[in-house]
Each structure stands twice: as structure tokens, then as C-alpha cells.
Amino acid sequence: MPQAESAITMDRVLDWLCKASAAIGGTMLIGIALMTLYSVIGRNIFDKPIQGDVELAQLASAVCVASFLPYCQWRKANIIVDFFTTGTSAKTQSRLDGVGALLLAIAIGLSCWRTAVGVTTIKASGETSMLMGFPVWIAYAGMVPGLALTCVVALYMSWRSLTGRDMQPDEVVGEA
């Protein structure tokens, strides 16, 4: 029973972290939308747009995407091509899901590592956005937590699937 309680606790922690990450991404997305609206109104009515609004939207959008990835993985909302597996048993499908989650963890883990390395090199080089002079490394640094959490979630889901501890189809992940 302690192992089951441990899994429930891990489920709750990951569920909360994924929701917090998505909330941060959503808040940033609302900020991007408001900034864009302000800039468009300023451009068309007052002839005073926000200088560099497009580059800020691009940098913030990358952070938003990285922030949404953990929740998407946690909710099993990624695109799954199940054309070849629809006729297989639930156990086989679970194992394939586990392998897929493991492959995702490896890919995202590599992306996270290289993004973190990029933060240090971009910061050292002093790279900034063209119009505003905004330090680009800040956007890269903002992507690292989302990528790291996605990797952890994918590893956990892979472990659950490959060990037969995955959730029942009607059970909501993260809720006990």
C-alpha cells in the first residue's frame, strides 16, 4: 500500500506542477494578446505602436509553448497515431504508450539540455532582440522549466505504462 500512496502523491505533485506551468503559459499568452491589441490600436489610432512587439510576441510564444507541454503530456493530449495499434490488446497499447513516452522524454530531455546550454552561451555573447534590445537569453531560460517538467512527466508516464501501473481509461490523471 505505501507504493500506491507514493504514486498517488507523485500524481498529485505532478498534476499541480503541470497545472501551474499551464497557468503561467496562459497568463503569458493573455499578456501577448493584450500587448498586441495595444500595439495595433496604437498603430492605427495614435500612430504609436509598441516598437518590437512582434519580436516580443515571438520570444514569449516560445516560453508559452514550453509551459503548455507538461500539461499536454500529463493529460495524454499529444497526437497519437493509433492506426496500427487499434486491434492490439490494452496491455500492448500501454507498453507502446510507455515506449512513446520514453522516446518523448529522451527528445525533450535533449532539447532541455541544449536550451539550458544555449542560455549560458547566448547570455555570454550578449545577444539581444533587434528592435528592443531585449536579452534573448531570458526567453531561453523561460523555456527550460517547462521542458524539464515535460521530461519528468514523460519519464513518469513511461514508467507507469511499462510497469502496468498506468491509469484506467476512465480515470483522470492526477485525481485520486
C-alpha positions, 0 to 999 in steps of 0.5 A: 500500500505505501507504493500506491500512496507514493504514486498517488502523491507523485500524481498529485505533485505532478498534476499541480506542477503541470497545472501551474506551468499551464497557468503561467503559459496562459497568463503569458499568452493573455499578456501577448494578446493584450500587448498586441491589441495595444500595439495595433490600436496604437498603430492605427489610432495614435500612430504609436505602436509598441516598437518590437512587439512582434519580436516580443510576441515571438520570444514569449510564444516560445516560453508559452509553448514550453509551459503548455507541454507538461500539461499536454503530456500529463493529460495524454493530449499529444497526437497519437497515431493509433492506426496500427495499434487499434486491434492490439490488446490494452496491455500492448497499447500501454507498453507502446504508450510507455515506449512513446513516452520514453522516446518523448522524454529522451527528445525533450530531455535533449532539447532541455539540455541544449536550451539550458546550454544555449542560455549560458552561451547566448547570455555570454555573447550578449545577444539581444532582440533587434528592435528592443534590445531585449536579452534573448537569453531570458526567453531561453531560460523561460523555456527550460522549466517547462521542458524539464517538467515535460521530461519528468512527466514523460519519464513518469508516464513511461514508467507507469505504462511499462510497469502496468501501473498506468491509469484506467481509461476512465480515470483522470490523471492526477485525481485520486 
